[in-house]
């Protein structure tokens, strides 16, 4: 592999700038004449706007302009869209209500933007925003999705009667019902997946710059996919044609899904820059982030799992209600459908599955993909159900899983997915060994002598990454293709630039993508630069989410490297008067195999550009591009084990150990992969133990709108983790990569809740398992 | 408006700002030192930690005027002569950062933590003392490892020097 090639634990190239304060995030950007924006936001969860009076605000010191939704509408700026069409089981298309970037008739959640104030300073803009008088007529509110479906509840959008967006199903209802009717045992459980706020540490920000000289727009933004932002803003929002709009996502401080979407603020700041004639920068504060960043999860599901007399699963029936909030965010419809119900087979051979999903409007922030996006919901549901079933059937949780594992591949599930490779016994064995599962009984007895309740729980997850063949997702309703692009430019001195449509916001692409090049050509990674995040530099890309940068983004780089390698070998063969099939590339040299003849890499590159002595008919230069469209999803899988101690006096849960055994296929940089797992585990543990978005059901006010109220995991809430990997290479991409970005957040919540419920001897417990809830459950009858 | 003079990263600086201006905004906007970050509004996240007269403080809950005459060190002032500070080097060697946004605050907090404990740190102490710094990327695993590694090296270096 070489010291810097594939598989090497290389320290990150990008670290120096972050460690010395030289990172360049959107809020760090400053251009001449730049002014500052503050949004006037609705204090009500549901209200009619009678009027907006900005007269006083416009007269305040430093104010450049105050603009509202009627002006935005008059200028032809379009509605925000949901980019994935889902049809209900009756064949009708999803019922999408209008989402205006600035509301001018109705506000539907606390934080809905109604006007923008542009001023010389943030403080002056804030002062003026306070002076904008909006006359609201309050309307009744509903925040709970199940309640919103009932008769007589407040109606959010006229397009969606009873707030129902779609009523969708997957699988075979008749076969599943038949299996349940014939079962030796049926486990029934209700599963709540709590609503979360993604909380990347960098709040969202945008800088909109209109250049009247060229009628050109530049948008700096905190985006995971700047090219998609440009496409959507051009094609749907009518901000500017693509050739007149440059989108730059510079250093981005975490995303976790919440920075996939195109939010109102980007659109409005670009428009306001043209309207006011000044560059306009907006930076979210943390409260705005809690109010307006897309939330995640918020599912309520009823589950029936049917077993035969040999404890084999013969059917699974799921009925889910998913809260999508006040508006349909960009990929909100895909999350509780094709990213969720298609994973309900888990690691198990289940002959019949039926899932029904109803999605619902409520007076809450829009809900969309958050780290894992549908797969955490599927995994939590399945693995809580498996644990419950094991307890009911009186078998060990490991045995119940082993009885049902899929062991032959490819495996077609009843819910679309075709698993290509895996070894679920290997990760279960590795996790049980690392956790000393067999020694648990003694540890439990020892804890009991101290008056503590010790519990252990496992979770065997599977997920789908590398989304996905474009034709396949297109047939399922996706509005975009999900390929990736790359370009490899070899400079005349032999240094290399790799342009990629993937976007790094913590994942370390500047290092791992360079490792691919070092591995291929034997050049140092310091001679390789990764270029990303700028639509003027990289032609097109689909961005980073769904753990797709390795499986899809790097595969595009590999395809481009193949082309560069082929041309480089032709040039070298010509220079050395050898046959190109005899050329090998090693340690930065092109050699004629079996001889001492060689040409240094830089000399070959220089020859490509001097073009004095190239093979007849060859174009000068050395630059190749490629698009890669995956052949299948990838299927990372693994087993997580959590051991806890609960203090029965206080209900406080202490995590004693957390073990993760993952199969990510081949790995480019184990250090970075481990870091991704650690971070995912922390977010999953946060969901299970600490985090939860709460709205007041009466008035729709967000009660968890700061770090004083929303419990982010802190260092002393978490243990150090024990992580390991096994490897069944992914057969569908050239690198054999599956993806590692989300696994930790997907697999960990059920392991933790299974451990706590094991400790307290009561299976009725919802996330987050706060001390109050755990204490109550520990002291209640099961 | 107030005119404020202080020493930042060894250099005397002056600037005009509103009386209500926070130190973090003075550092970022007036001085253009954008390594110090703002991640929340409630002094919880610690992305804004700098050193004032040698001790770590949250620059989001300090007025610029309160820092008049003080000696401030920001993340930009930590590396000397182009060499990473041992804490910065340990974060790099141990993958103690991902997106980099909380990193300046984490590093400044860690430097002060190691100084106060004289290099004698254990995992429980490091985790307890990171209470005021939130990271969403790393799960803290490698941050804790980085700080312990730096403490060991700096403690060791101190012993060697004595």
Interface residues (C-beta under 8 A of the other chain):
Chain A: X11 X12 X14 X15 X16 X17 X18 X19 X20 X21 X22 X23 X24 X25 X27 X28 X30 X123 X199 X200 X201 X202 X203 X251 X252 X253 X254 X256 X285 X286 X287 X505 X506 X507 X508 X671 X672 X674 X675 X678 X679 X680 X681 X682 X683 X706 X707 X708 X712 X713 X714 X715 X716 X718 X720 X721 X744
Chain B: X18 X20 X28 X32 X33 X34 X35 X36 X37 X38 X39 X40 X41 X42 X44 X45 X47 X74 X75 X76 X78 X79 X84 X88 X91 X92 X93 X95 X97 X98 X99 X100 X101 X102 X103 X104 X107 X123 X124 X126 X127 X128 X130 X131 X133 X134 X135 X136 X137 X138 X139 X140 X141 X142 X143 X144 X145
